[in-house]
Each structure stands twice: as structure tokens, then as C-alpha cells.
Amino acid sequence: MNTVAARRPDSVRALFWAFSRLALQGFGGVLAVVQRELVEKRQWLTLEEFVEDWAVAQIMPGANVVNLSLIVGDRFFGWRGALAALSGMLALPMVVVLALNVGLSGIADQGVVQDALRGMGAVSAGLIAGTGLKLMRALRANAMGKSVCTLLAVLTFMAIGLLRLPLIWVLLGLGLPAMGWAYFRLLAQYTNTRA
């Protein structure tokens, strides 16, 4: 499987406009859009790179996709790329949100608007679930193994979604053992390749 992306952005400007486009396409969750755009369409990242960068973006404070824009921008153009990608993620959406706020402030409490927002939330959840299934292909190359990753996903869903445990306890209870297992497996792989 290809572990190095085939392409890179032509310029900082291209990075800015790519992330502006991503930000304007997303509503309530842009994971599906970002994965398709960066991995499949532009081929700036491999699926494995995307999964690794997304994992780092999720543990950083702040919005996941904003963190990802910083990571990707820095990868290609250093601090200038990080600033361009971040600006792309925030500038045009901020203008759109401010315009919508001014234009729709009088009708926000109407039932039709509330129903439309609920419908958009359901679509967003479906997009995220579909992208999660698509990203499972990257687990073949994961050091922990597909079955362990699947078990962790199920346990995490049960802990947060069903038992409503606080995230910090789920991270400590499942995340720390998972990190230990990954470290053990990577160390074993490294030792086997050196032997």
C-alpha cells in the first residue's frame, strides 16, 4: 500500500483555497469532505497519513478539522502553510456565518428552520459514519491489528454512547492500554526488522 502521498499543493495560495473550499462544504462535521478531498481527490495525503493526522488532530485542544488544517499546512509549507490552511478554514466560513446571522435572525425560532437544522444534523451523522467505515481500510496497516482496533471502537462507543462515561475516564481506561499495546507491537516490529 502506498505510504507516501503522490502530490503536494502547488503553493500556499492553493492550500488556502483548498481549505476554504473544504470549510464551505462542511456543516456540522466535515470529516467525510476532508477525507475525500485530501486523500482521494487531491492526493495530498495517503489514507494512512490521513488517519494518523486525524488521530493527532482529535487529541489536540480545539476543533479537529482546524487542527488538521494546521498539521497539513505545516507538513507542506511550515508555519506559512499552517497559517494559510488555518485562514482558509476560518475566513470565508466566518463571513458566511455572520451574514446568515444578520439575515436570518428574525426567523431562527420558527419550526421549519428548527426542523431543517435537525435534518442537517442527521445527514452529518450519516456522513461521519460512512467515512468511518471507509477509513477502516487503513486499519490493515495499523500496528495494533484490525481486531484490536475494532474492539477498541466498540468499547469506546459503549462507554461514551451507552454508559455516558466522561471522556477523560474513557481515555484513561481505554486509551492508555491501547497506547501500551501499540508501543509493544511497534517495538516488536522494529526488533524483528533489525534481526
N, C-alpha and C positions, 0 to 999 in steps of 0.2 A: 504494500500500500504506500502511496506517495506521502512522504512525511515533510516535504518542503513545498511551499506554495509555488505555483507556476508563474505568477505575475506579481507585480507590485504597483502601487499608484504612481502615475507619471510625475506628479508634483504635489506640493502642499495644497494648492488650489483644488486639485482633483479630489484630494482627501476631504477637504471642507465640503465640497458639493456632494460627494457621495454620502457623507454623514448627514448633511442637510436633507437629502432625499430620503434617507432611512428614517430620520426623525419625523418627517412629514407623513410617512406611510403608516406609522405606528399609532395605535390608540389603545391604551391600557396594557400593552405588552408588545414589544417589538422583537422578541426572540426569534419568531419564525421569519420575519422580514430580514433581520440582520443575518441570520444563518444563511438564508437563500442568497442574499446579496453578496456577502463577503466570501462565502465558500463556493457556491455553485455558479453564480453569475460572473463576478469579478475575479474569482480565484486568487484573492489576496491571501487567503488562509486555507490550509488543509482542514479537513474535518477534525483531525486530532488536535491541531493548533487551536481551532475554534473552541473545542470542548475544554482544553486546558486554560485558555484565556478566559472563557466564560466562568470557569470554576474560580479563578482568581478574582474576577470582577464581582462575583457574588459574595466573597468574604470581605471585600473592601467596604468601608463605610460609604454610603451614598447609593444612588441608583445604579443598578447593574449595567445597563446599556451605556450610561455615561462613563462608568469605569472602564468598560470595554473599549469605548472610543479613545480614551486616554492610552490604554495599553497598545491598541493597534496603531494609533498615530505615532506613539513613541517608537514602536518597532521599526517603522519605515523612515521617519524623519526626525527622531529625537524630540526635544522639547517643542520645537516648532510644529511638528506633526501632531503631537499631543494637544497643543493649543488649537490648531486648525480643526482637528476632529471634534474636540470639545465645543468649539464655537459653532461648528456645523450642527452638532446635536442640540444646541440650545438657542441659537439666534432666531432662526425662522419660526420654530415652534412657539417661541415666546411672543413673537409678533402676532401669530395666528390666535393664540390663546387670549391675548389682550384684546384683539379685535372681536373675537367671539364673546368675550365677557362684556364688552361695551354694547355689542349689537344684540345680544340675547338676554341681557339681564332682566328684562321685563317678563319673559316667558319661561324662565328656568323652573318655576314651580308647577307648571302645567303638567297634567298626567301624560300627555303624548310625549313630551320631552323626557320625562322620567322613564317611560316605557322604552323609548329609543335608546337611552343610556343603558338600561338593563339588558337590552338585546345586544348592544355592542359589547358588553361585558361577557355575555355568553359566547359570542363569536371569538373574542380574545382568548377565553379559556380553551376553546377548541383548537385554536391555532397553536397555543402553547403545548397542549397535549400532543398534537400531531408532530410538532417539531421535536418534542421529547422522544417520541418513537423513532423519528428519523435519526436523531443523534445516537441512538443505541448502537448503530453500526460501528461507532468509534470505540465501543467497549471491547471489541475483538482485540485491539492493540493495548488495552489497559492492563497494567501490571497486576492489578488485583484479581482479574478474571471476571468474565461476564456474569457468572452465577453469584459471586460475592457482591458485585455492583447491583445486580437485580435485587438481591436480598436486602442490601442497604436501602435501596429505593423504597421497597415495600415497608420495611421497618420505619423509615422516616415518614412515609405517608401515614402509617398507623399512629405513630407518636404525635405528629402535628395535626393531621387531618381528623383523626378519630378520637384520640385521647386528649387532644388540645394541650399537650405539654408545652411549656415555654421553650422557645428556640434554643436558648442557652443550654438547657439540660439535654436537649436532643443533640446539640453539637458536642457537648462533653461526653455524653453516653454512647453516641454512635460515631461521631467524628474522630475522637481521639483513638479508639480502637481501629478504625478504618485507616487512619494515618499510620498507625503502628504496623498494620498488616501490609500496607503499600510499601512502607520502608523495608520491611522484612523481605518482601517479594522482589523489590528493586535491588536490594543488596545481594540476594541470591542470584538474580540475573547477571549482575555485574561480576560476581565471583565466578560464575560459570563461563562467562565470556573471557575472563582473564586466565582461566585454567587451560 
